[in-house]
Amino acid sequence: MDHDELQHWSKRAADWAKTYHAGLRDVPVRATQSPGAIAAQLPPSPPEEAEPMEAIWADFERIVPGGLTHWQHPRFFAYFPANASPASMLAEQLANAIGAQAMLWQTAPVATEMEQVMVQWLRQSLGLPEGFTGTIHDSATTATLAAVLTMRETALAFDGNVNGLSHQPVLRIYASAQTHSSVDKATRVAGIGQRNLVKVPTDATLSMQPQALAAAIDADLAAGFLPAGVVLCAGGTSVGAFDLIGECIAVAHARGLPVHVDAAWAGSAMICPEFRTLWEGIDQADSIVFNPHKWLGAQFDCSVQFLRDPTNQVKTLGLRPTYLETAGREEIVNFNEWTVPLGRRFRALKLWFTLRAYGLDGLRERIRNHVTWAQDCCEALRAINGVSITTEPRLSLFTFALGSDAATETLLTRINDDGRIYLTQTRHEDRYVIRVQVGQFDCTQQDVQMIATVVAELLEG
């Protein structure tokens, strides 16, 4: 394949993408394949000779679409979305063609400088104060790991990277049970250990109790542990919980601890000023992560970490051997020093395209619609005999259940086997419940109404 052929096949791919998206409502949301069925269609060994693109394309059409769970399906209400707006898809096509490795300013100046500007565009969009800077990671898991590693090194006066952890004090990280499992993973990967992630009690609203956080930190200090930092939740994955951000930050800062706020999903909603009370006090955070790929239409992967002061994170993660120096420019920003990977994609391009193509007003309208439609759906489900709402809507996320775990689980299986919509489960207050999360970029009010329609039909059948 050469560039002339690429031109032809790129047009074919664009035509296929248009047809694919146009027909998504006509196919089941979730893949219907049995485990191993797709692998069985692939040769066990690679080809020795080049194959014609017509044959490769035919196999793509035969194997791939039927093996997909369709994340861009307008009735995908499971997990949080990984949206791909048309403008973002176009930007990704261009970024793939450019093929830049943006590890240093000198290896892709436009990628570095556009990233700096896009972080500032987003800072303003979310109502964060001047002074915050930041970077783009692949996902919130990586951003949270970067924050926890920085907490570790700051607490150890940057001795952990040099001499290891075996002789160090036992470090402690504090979070509520509503935080994402990426926090657990970060404490494991950072060498702090799962046992040293302290889950702080929550109140009736599922918010971390500031007084309980204070008591946990003070007890650990008295016991000889070394508190390193606090991770707060702004829109939890399970049921959309929000910690009392400002109050908990005040407790942490009073004890000299940095705070990272995980707003991976809900952060996007903060482009709407009326939702910002949910994370009141966020301007005092030291680190914040949110994913434009979840609710703003930017293609996965695109996770933005805001930093009040990047100094300690760069000191923790930065390495600059001679072969990564930019001669004569010692103080220039090289974003690989802010993140775990050395290699970096040109992620800022899709943010630039997306924000310009839809504008903040257009994106706000989508988010407000999703929140309203989720609330309407919640009321429609509440009116169905046998259905109980187990958590009320937080933004566009709520949960419901039937009378027993077994009945709820059976219903969820039937819903997803039916194929018209896709929902997932969680456990809340030791109860198996079904999550509804509205946020797919192209969904309509009618798509959201289909949730109650499907549930009612299956319960009647």
C-alpha positions as a Python dict, from the first residue, in 0.01 Angstrom:
ca = {
    (1, 'M'): (0, 0, 0),
    (2, 'D'): (132, 345, -93),
    (3, 'H'): (4, 700, -51),
    (4, 'D'): (-198, 691, -372),
    (5, 'E'): (-381, 383, -247),
    (6, 'L'): (-418, 544, 96),
    (7, 'Q'): (-606, 833, -64),
    (8, 'H'): (-853, 591, -224),
    (9, 'W'): (-902, 378, 86),
    (10, 'S'): (-931, 679, 316),
    (11, 'K'): (-1231, 788, 112),
    (12, 'R'): (-1373, 437, 137),
    (13, 'A'): (-1319, 448, 513),
    (14, 'A'): (-1496, 785, 541),
    (15, 'D'): (-1792, 648, 345),
    (16, 'W'): (-1799, 340, 566),
    (17, 'A'): (-1791, 556, 882),
    (18, 'K'): (-2090, 761, 765),
    (19, 'T'): (-2290, 447, 688),
    (20, 'Y'): (-2183, 285, 1015),
    (21, 'H'): (-2301, 574, 1230),
    (22, 'A'): (-2622, 618, 1033),
    (23, 'G'): (-2719, 255, 1094),
    (24, 'L'): (-2631, 217, 1462),
    (25, 'R'): (-2989, 242, 1588),
    (26, 'D'): (-3071, -67, 1379),
    (27, 'V'): (-2820, -299, 1548),
    (28, 'P'): (-2786, -430, 1906),
    (29, 'V'): (-2575, -201, 2124),
    (30, 'R'): (-2370, -479, 2281),
    (31, 'A'): (-2168, -739, 2090),
    (32, 'T'): (-2359, -1064, 2050),
    (33, 'Q'): (-2055, -1285, 1987),
    (34, 'S'): (-1954, -1573, 2212),
    (35, 'P'): (-1601, -1567, 2357),
    (36, 'G'): (-1353, -1708, 2105),
    (37, 'A'): (-1580, -1673, 1802),
    (38, 'I'): (-1390, -1375, 1660),
    (39, 'A'): (-1046, -1523, 1718),
    (40, 'A'): (-1160, -1835, 1535),
    (41, 'Q'): (-1212, -1625, 1222),
    (42, 'L'): (-851, -1500, 1222),
    (43, 'P'): (-561, -1703, 1082),
    (44, 'P'): (-334, -1840, 1355),
    (45, 'S'): (-20, -1714, 1177),
    (46, 'P'): (72, -1393, 992),
    (47, 'P'): (88, -1388, 609),
    (48, 'E'): (426, -1430, 443),
    (49, 'E'): (319, -1244, 129),
    (50, 'A'): (138, -911, 96),
    (51, 'E'): (-236, -939, 52),
    (52, 'P'): (-453, -713, -166),
    (53, 'M'): (-635, -435, 17),
    (54, 'E'): (-966, -552, -130),
    (55, 'A'): (-928, -878, 60),
    (56, 'I'): (-828, -702, 382),
    (57, 'W'): (-1122, -463, 352),
    (58, 'A'): (-1365, -746, 288),
    (59, 'D'): (-1245, -926, 598),
    (60, 'F'): (-1276, -605, 799),
    (61, 'E'): (-1640, -570, 697),
    (62, 'R'): (-1706, -938, 763),
    (63, 'I'): (-1542, -963, 1106),
    (64, 'V'): (-1516, -629, 1282),
    (65, 'P'): (-1863, -463, 1291),
    (66, 'G'): (-2034, -776, 1422),
    (67, 'G'): (-1777, -808, 1698),
    (68, 'L'): (-1825, -460, 1838),
    (69, 'T'): (-2000, -325, 2139),
    (70, 'H'): (-2098, 3, 1980),
    (71, 'W'): (-1972, 283, 2203),
    (72, 'Q'): (-2104, 546, 1962),
    (73, 'H'): (-2453, 392, 1961),
    (74, 'P'): (-2705, 662, 2062),
    (75, 'R'): (-2862, 417, 2309),
    (76, 'F'): (-2538, 336, 2486),
    (77, 'F'): (-2623, 418, 2848),
    (78, 'A'): (-2364, 192, 3013),
    (79, 'Y'): (-2046, 296, 3194),
    (80, 'F'): (-1957, 653, 3100),
    (81, 'P'): (-1939, 732, 2729),
    (82, 'A'): (-1623, 749, 2522),
    (83, 'N'): (-1761, 999, 2277),
    (84, 'A'): (-1635, 1068, 1927),
    (85, 'S'): (-1787, 1374, 1767),
    (86, 'P'): (-1745, 1407, 1390),
    (87, 'A'): (-1511, 1704, 1437),
    (88, 'S'): (-1294, 1499, 1672),
    (89, 'M'): (-1289, 1207, 1429),
    (90, 'L'): (-1162, 1438, 1158),
    (91, 'A'): (-890, 1576, 1386),
    (92, 'E'): (-781, 1223, 1477),
    (93, 'Q'): (-758, 1134, 1109),
    (94, 'L'): (-523, 1428, 1059),
    (95, 'A'): (-322, 1350, 1372),
    (96, 'N'): (-282, 991, 1254),
    (97, 'A'): (-163, 1113, 914),
    (98, 'I'): (88, 1349, 1074),
    (99, 'G'): (213, 1071, 1303),
    (100, 'A'): (395, 1309, 1538),
    (101, 'Q'): (573, 1186, 1849),
    (102, 'A'): (521, 1487, 2075),
    (103, 'M'): (753, 1391, 2359),
    (104, 'L'): (947, 1719, 2338),
    (105, 'W'): (876, 2071, 2222),
    (106, 'Q'): (1134, 2031, 1946),
    (107, 'T'): (982, 1705, 1819),
    (108, 'A'): (639, 1869, 1768),
    (109, 'P'): (630, 2240, 1861),
    (110, 'V'): (268, 2286, 1754),
    (111, 'A'): (154, 1989, 1965),
    (112, 'T'): (319, 2131, 2277),
    (113, 'E'): (201, 2488, 2231),
    (114, 'M'): (-151, 2391, 2126),
    (115, 'E'): (-171, 2169, 2435),
    (116, 'Q'): (-78, 2464, 2655),
    (117, 'V'): (-345, 2682, 2496),
    (118, 'M'): (-614, 2411, 2502),
    (119, 'V'): (-556, 2356, 2874),
    (120, 'Q'): (-617, 2727, 2923),
    (121, 'W'): (-931, 2721, 2704),
    (122, 'L'): (-1066, 2438, 2918),
    (123, 'R'): (-963, 2607, 3243),
    (124, 'Q'): (-1170, 2909, 3145),
    (125, 'S'): (-1456, 2689, 3023),
    (126, 'L'): (-1482, 2513, 3360),
    (127, 'G'): (-1459, 2837, 3559),
    (128, 'L'): (-1125, 2756, 3721),
    (129, 'P'): (-914, 3053, 3833),
    (130, 'E'): (-609, 3187, 3656),
    (131, 'G'): (-286, 3024, 3767),
    (132, 'F'): (-388, 2667, 3697),
    (133, 'T'): (-187, 2502, 3422),
    (134, 'G'): (-189, 2140, 3314),
    (135, 'T'): (-135, 1867, 3060),
    (136, 'I'): (-319, 1603, 2858),
    (137, 'H'): (-289, 1235, 2956),
    (138, 'D'): (-436, 929, 2790),
    (139, 'S'): (-685, 854, 3069),
    (140, 'A'): (-778, 956, 3421),
    (141, 'T'): (-605, 645, 3555),
    (142, 'T'): (-271, 779, 3436),
    (143, 'A'): (-344, 1130, 3562),
    (144, 'T'): (-437, 998, 3906),
    (145, 'L'): (-124, 784, 3913),
    (146, 'A'): (83, 1092, 3832),
    (147, 'A'): (-86, 1280, 4117),
    (148, 'V'): (-32, 996, 4368),
    (149, 'L'): (332, 952, 4266),
    (150, 'T'): (378, 1324, 4321),
    (151, 'M'): (215, 1298, 4664),
    (152, 'R'): (451, 1014, 4748),
    (153, 'E'): (764, 1197, 4645),
    (154, 'T'): (660, 1526, 4805),
    (155, 'A'): (596, 1348, 5136),
    (156, 'L'): (936, 1174, 5113),
    (157, 'A'): (1124, 1491, 5018),
    (158, 'F'): (1183, 1328, 4676),
    (159, 'D'): (1391, 1047, 4824),
    (160, 'G'): (1170, 761, 4700),
    (161, 'N'): (1272, 791, 4336),
    (162, 'V'): (1639, 785, 4436),
    (163, 'N'): (1664, 532, 4717),
    (164, 'G'): (1341, 332, 4687),
    (165, 'L'): (1067, 275, 4941),
    (166, 'S'): (1192, -14, 5153),
    (167, 'H'): (1340, 202, 5429),
    (168, 'Q'): (1081, 478, 5417),
    (169, 'P'): (797, 551, 5661),
    (170, 'V'): (460, 393, 5582),
    (171, 'L'): (273, 637, 5360),
    (172, 'R'): (-103, 688, 5371),
    (173, 'I'): (-345, 816, 5103),
    (174, 'Y'): (-704, 911, 5193),
    (175, 'A'): (-1016, 873, 4977),
    (176, 'S'): (-1379, 774, 5015),
    (177, 'A'): (-1528, 445, 4904),
    (178, 'Q'): (-1700, 632, 4621),
    (179, 'T'): (-1374, 710, 4443),
    (180, 'H'): (-1284, 518, 4128),
    (181, 'S'): (-1077, 200, 4138),
    (182, 'S'): (-803, 394, 3958),
    (183, 'V'): (-717, 541, 4299),
    (184, 'D'): (-666, 189, 4435),
    (185, 'K'): (-454, 103, 4133),
    (186, 'A'): (-246, 419, 4177),
    (187, 'T'): (-162, 334, 4538),
    (188, 'R'): (-59, -16, 4430),
    (189, 'V'): (154, 94, 4134),
    (190, 'A'): (311, 375, 4339),
    (191, 'G'): (432, 122, 4594),
    (192, 'I'): (219, 269, 4873),
    (193, 'G'): (4, -42, 4895),
    (194, 'Q'): (-366, -115, 4904),
    (195, 'R'): (-370, -139, 5285),
    (196, 'N'): (-246, 218, 5306),
    (197, 'L'): (-532, 361, 5104),
    (198, 'V'): (-760, 479, 5384),
    (199, 'K'): (-1127, 482, 5286),
    (200, 'V'): (-1287, 765, 5482),
    (201, 'P'): (-1654, 730, 5588),
    (202, 'T'): (-1923, 914, 5393),
    (203, 'D'): (-2246, 1076, 5510),
    (204, 'A'): (-2602, 1019, 5392),
    (205, 'T'): (-2531, 1207, 5069),
    (206, 'L'): (-2232, 976, 5003),
    (207, 'S'): (-1991, 1267, 5062),
    (208, 'M'): (-1668, 1223, 5251),
    (209, 'Q'): (-1716, 1354, 5606),
    (210, 'P'): (-1460, 1630, 5667),
    (211, 'Q'): (-1445, 1553, 6038),
    (212, 'A'): (-1386, 1184, 5960),
    (213, 'L'): (-1102, 1281, 5724),
    (214, 'A'): (-946, 1494, 5996),
    (215, 'A'): (-978, 1212, 6249),
    (216, 'A'): (-820, 957, 6013),
    (217, 'I'): (-522, 1178, 5936),
    (218, 'D'): (-467, 1272, 6300),
    (219, 'A'): (-489, 908, 6410),
    (220, 'D'): (-232, 805, 6150),
    (221, 'L'): (6, 1080, 6258),
    (222, 'A'): (-25, 963, 6618),
    (223, 'A'): (42, 604, 6506),
    (224, 'G'): (363, 699, 6325),
    (225, 'F'): (237, 682, 5967),
    (226, 'L'): (321, 948, 5710),
    (227, 'P'): (9, 1100, 5546),
    (228, 'A'): (88, 1187, 5184),
    (229, 'G'): (-230, 1321, 5024),
    (230, 'V'): (-605, 1314, 4972),
    (231, 'V'): (-807, 1212, 4665),
    (232, 'L'): (-1157, 1354, 4643),
    (233, 'C'): (-1448, 1244, 4426),
    (234, 'A'): (-1650, 1478, 4205),
    (235, 'G'): (-1901, 1256, 4029),
    (236, 'G'): (-1826, 897, 4128),
    (237, 'T'): (-1851, 620, 3871),
    (238, 'S'): (-2087, 403, 4074),
    (239, 'V'): (-2374, 640, 4156),
    (240, 'G'): (-2235, 990, 4088),
    (241, 'A'): (-2128, 1082, 4442),
    (242, 'F'): (-1965, 1418, 4519),
    (243, 'D'): (-1742, 1478, 4819),
    (244, 'L'): (-1767, 1810, 5002),
    (245, 'I'): (-1478, 1946, 4801),
    (246, 'G'): (-1408, 2277, 4972),
    (247, 'E'): (-1451, 2147, 5327),
    (248, 'C'): (-1232, 1843, 5269),
    (249, 'I'): (-961, 2047, 5098),
    (250, 'A'): (-954, 2280, 5400),
    (251, 'V'): (-899, 1981, 5631),
    (252, 'A'): (-619, 1845, 5412),
    (253, 'H'): (-442, 2178, 5364),
    (254, 'A'): (-458, 2249, 5737),
    (255, 'R'): (-244, 1937, 5777),
    (256, 'G'): (-13, 2017, 5489),
    (257, 'L'): (-151, 1756, 5250),
    (258, 'P'): (-207, 1807, 4876),
    (259, 'V'): (-545, 1723, 4721),
    (260, 'H'): (-624, 1561, 4387),
    (261, 'V'): (-986, 1576, 4267),
    (262, 'D'): (-1118, 1304, 4036),
    (263, 'A'): (-1383, 1470, 3818),
    (264, 'A'): (-1324, 1242, 3521),
    (265, 'W'): (-1691, 1227, 3419),
    (266, 'A'): (-1861, 1519, 3589),
    (267, 'G'): (-1591, 1776, 3517),
    (268, 'S'): (-1729, 1826, 3166),
    (269, 'A'): (-2062, 1941, 3311),
    (270, 'M'): (-1887, 2232, 3477),
    (271, 'I'): (-1890, 2422, 3148),
    (272, 'C'): (-2248, 2491, 3265),
    (273, 'P'): (-2221, 2744, 3551),
    (274, 'E'): (-2536, 2615, 3723),
    (275, 'F'): (-2368, 2281, 3805),
    (276, 'R'): (-2055, 2425, 3965),
    (277, 'T'): (-2204, 2421, 4315),
    (278, 'L'): (-2148, 2046, 4303),
    (279, 'W'): (-1773, 2099, 4329),
    (280, 'E'): (-1773, 2421, 4531),
    (281, 'G'): (-1424, 2493, 4660),
    (282, 'I'): (-1251, 2333, 4360),
    (283, 'D'): (-1039, 2645, 4314),
    (284, 'Q'): (-833, 2536, 4616),
    (285, 'A'): (-744, 2191, 4475),
    (286, 'D'): (-384, 2111, 4389),
    (287, 'S'): (-467, 1871, 4104),
    (288, 'I'): (-787, 1804, 3908),
    (289, 'V'): (-855, 1550, 3636),
    (290, 'F'): (-1143, 1544, 3389),
    (291, 'N'): (-1197, 1358, 3064),
    (292, 'P'): (-1316, 1557, 2761),
    (293, 'H'): (-1354, 1219, 2590),
    (294, 'K'): (-1636, 1128, 2827),
    (295, 'W'): (-1885, 1411, 2778),
    (296, 'L'): (-1740, 1686, 2558),
    (297, 'G'): (-1715, 1487, 2235),
    (298, 'A'): (-1337, 1460, 2211),
    (299, 'Q'): (-1216, 1124, 2084),
    (300, 'F'): (-1075, 878, 2335),
    (301, 'D'): (-807, 914, 2464),
    (302, 'C'): (-804, 1266, 2608),
    (303, 'S'): (-775, 1326, 2984),
    (304, 'V'): (-682, 1670, 3115),
    (305, 'Q'): (-504, 1724, 3446),
    (306, 'F'): (-505, 2076, 3587),
    (307, 'L'): (-227, 2164, 3830),
    (308, 'R'): (-206, 2459, 4066),
    (309, 'D'): (172, 2431, 4052),
    (310, 'P'): (339, 2169, 3828),
    (311, 'T'): (679, 2195, 4002),
    (312, 'N'): (652, 1886, 4222),
    (313, 'Q'): (498, 1671, 3949),
    (314, 'V'): (775, 1763, 3705),
    (315, 'K'): (1031, 1696, 3978),
    (316, 'T'): (870, 1355, 4036),
    (317, 'L'): (825, 1241, 3676),
    (318, 'G'): (1080, 1441, 3482),
    (319, 'L'): (1399, 1293, 3341),
    (320, 'R'): (1617, 1479, 3096),
    (321, 'P'): (1910, 1274, 2969),
    (322, 'T'): (2132, 1437, 2710),
    (323, 'Y'): (1945, 1287, 2415),
    (324, 'L'): (1622, 1456, 2531),
    (325, 'E'): (1770, 1802, 2574),
    (326, 'T'): (1674, 2092, 2350),
    (327, 'A'): (1995, 2282, 2293),
    (328, 'G'): (1978, 2642, 2408),
    (329, 'R'): (1627, 2605, 2555),
    (330, 'E'): (1666, 2472, 2907),
    (331, 'E'): (1340, 2617, 3042),
    (332, 'I'): (1110, 2514, 2758),
    (333, 'V'): (809, 2293, 2842),
    (334, 'N'): (852, 1927, 2750),
    (335, 'F'): (528, 1759, 2850),
    (336, 'N'): (681, 1412, 2880),
    (337, 'E'): (827, 1544, 3206),
    (338, 'W'): (476, 1604, 3338),
    (339, 'T'): (347, 1254, 3261),
    (340, 'V'): (440, 887, 3301),
    (341, 'P'): (501, 797, 2933),
    (342, 'L'): (784, 946, 2732),
    (343, 'G'): (593, 908, 2404),
    (344, 'R'): (299, 1144, 2356),
    (345, 'R'): (28, 1173, 2091),
    (346, 'F'): (-96, 1500, 1939),
    (347, 'R'): (-412, 1501, 2152),
    (348, 'A'): (-462, 1877, 2159),
    (349, 'L'): (-565, 1880, 1793),
    (350, 'K'): (-900, 1709, 1858),
    (351, 'L'): (-976, 1950, 2142),
    (352, 'W'): (-905, 2244, 1913),
    (353, 'F'): (-1134, 2106, 1642),
    (354, 'T'): (-1411, 2003, 1882),
    (355, 'L'): (-1429, 2323, 2084),
    (356, 'R'): (-1434, 2530, 1767),
    (357, 'A'): (-1677, 2313, 1570),
    (358, 'Y'): (-1948, 2305, 1841),
    (359, 'G'): (-1864, 2600, 2064),
    (360, 'L'): (-1926, 2610, 2435),
    (361, 'D'): (-2292, 2700, 2376),
    (362, 'G'): (-2345, 2388, 2164),
    (363, 'L'): (-2170, 2164, 2415),
    (364, 'R'): (-2362, 2318, 2705),
    (365, 'E'): (-2690, 2251, 2525),
    (366, 'R'): (-2599, 1883, 2486),
    (367, 'I'): (-2506, 1842, 2852),
    (368, 'R'): (-2816, 2023, 2975),
    (369, 'N'): (-3033, 1807, 2750),
    (370, 'H'): (-2871, 1490, 2883),
    (371, 'V'): (-2932, 1597, 3242),
    (372, 'T'): (-3297, 1685, 3173),
    (373, 'W'): (-3362, 1368, 2973),
    (374, 'A'): (-3208, 1154, 3248),
    (375, 'Q'): (-3437, 1316, 3505),
    (376, 'D'): (-3739, 1253, 3283),
    (377, 'C'): (-3632, 891, 3234),
    (378, 'C'): (-3595, 848, 3609),
    (379, 'E'): (-3956, 960, 3660),
    (380, 'A'): (-4081, 731, 3384),
    (381, 'L'): (-3908, 433, 3545),
    (382, 'R'): (-4037, 531, 3888),
    (383, 'A'): (-4391, 504, 3751),
    (384, 'I'): (-4341, 141, 3642),
    (385, 'N'): (-4484, -111, 3887),
    (386, 'G'): (-4210, -300, 4071),
    (387, 'V'): (-3929, -55, 3988),
    (388, 'S'): (-3769, 146, 4267),
    (389, 'I'): (-3523, 431, 4220),
    (390, 'T'): (-3224, 349, 4439),
    (391, 'T'): (-3025, 668, 4382),
    (392, 'E'): (-3169, 992, 4249),
    (393, 'P'): (-3011, 1158, 3945),
    (394, 'R'): (-2676, 1325, 3996),
    (395, 'L'): (-2638, 1516, 3674),
    (396, 'S'): (-2730, 1244, 3419),
    (397, 'L'): (-2664, 933, 3633),
    (398, 'F'): (-2911, 743, 3850),
    (399, 'T'): (-2984, 382, 3951),
    (400, 'F'): (-3288, 160, 3989),
    (401, 'A'): (-3371, -194, 4098),
    (402, 'L'): (-3646, -448, 4145),
    (403, 'G'): (-3744, -617, 4469),
    (404, 'S'): (-3449, -857, 4492),
    (405, 'D'): (-3094, -882, 4361),
    (406, 'A'): (-3181, -1190, 4160),
    (407, 'A'): (-3476, -1021, 3991),
    (408, 'T'): (-3269, -710, 3915),
    (409, 'E'): (-2986, -913, 3769),
    (410, 'T'): (-3227, -1113, 3555),
    (411, 'L'): (-3384, -792, 3427),
    (412, 'L'): (-3045, -645, 3335),
    (413, 'T'): (-2953, -959, 3143),
    (414, 'R'): (-3281, -942, 2952),
    (415, 'I'): (-3230, -571, 2878),
    (416, 'N'): (-2887, -624, 2730),
    (417, 'D'): (-2986, -938, 2542),
    (418, 'D'): (-3277, -744, 2393),
    (419, 'G'): (-3017, -513, 2233),
    (420, 'R'): (-3214, -190, 2198),
    (421, 'I'): (-3032, -26, 2491),
    (422, 'Y'): (-2723, -107, 2699),
    (423, 'L'): (-2706, -63, 3077),
    (424, 'T'): (-2464, -179, 3347),
    (425, 'Q'): (-2479, -266, 3713),
    (426, 'T'): (-2320, -160, 4039),
    (427, 'R'): (-2366, -232, 4408),
    (428, 'H'): (-2509, 36, 4632),
    (429, 'E'): (-2568, -11, 5004),
    (430, 'D'): (-2516, -384, 4954),
    (431, 'R'): (-2780, -399, 4685),
    (432, 'Y'): (-2746, -497, 4317),
    (433, 'V'): (-2871, -201, 4116),
    (434, 'I'): (-2884, -97, 3750),
    (435, 'R'): (-2707, 220, 3636),
    (436, 'V'): (-2852, 462, 3382),
    (437, 'Q'): (-2605, 717, 3246),
    (438, 'V'): (-2705, 953, 2966),
    (439, 'G'): (-2421, 1115, 2776),
    (440, 'Q'): (-2369, 972, 2428),
    (441, 'F'): (-2292, 1256, 2187),
    (442, 'D'): (-2564, 1179, 1928),
    (443, 'C'): (-2843, 1052, 2152),
    (444, 'T'): (-3186, 1214, 2134),
    (445, 'Q'): (-3472, 1251, 2379),
    (446, 'Q'): (-3644, 960, 2203),
    (447, 'D'): (-3337, 741, 2255),
    (448, 'V'): (-3344, 812, 2628),
    (449, 'Q'): (-3719, 745, 2645),
    (450, 'M'): (-3647, 400, 2503),
    (451, 'I'): (-3501, 298, 2842),
    (452, 'A'): (-3837, 309, 3018),
    (453, 'T'): (-4009, 157, 2716),
    (454, 'V'): (-3778, -147, 2715),
    (455, 'V'): (-3801, -197, 3093),
    (456, 'A'): (-4180, -177, 3086),
    (457, 'E'): (-4211, -420, 2797),
    (458, 'L'): (-3976, -675, 2952),
    (459, 'L'): (-4152, -661, 3290),
    (460, 'E'): (-4489, -708, 3124),
    (461, 'G'): (-4367, -993, 2902),
}
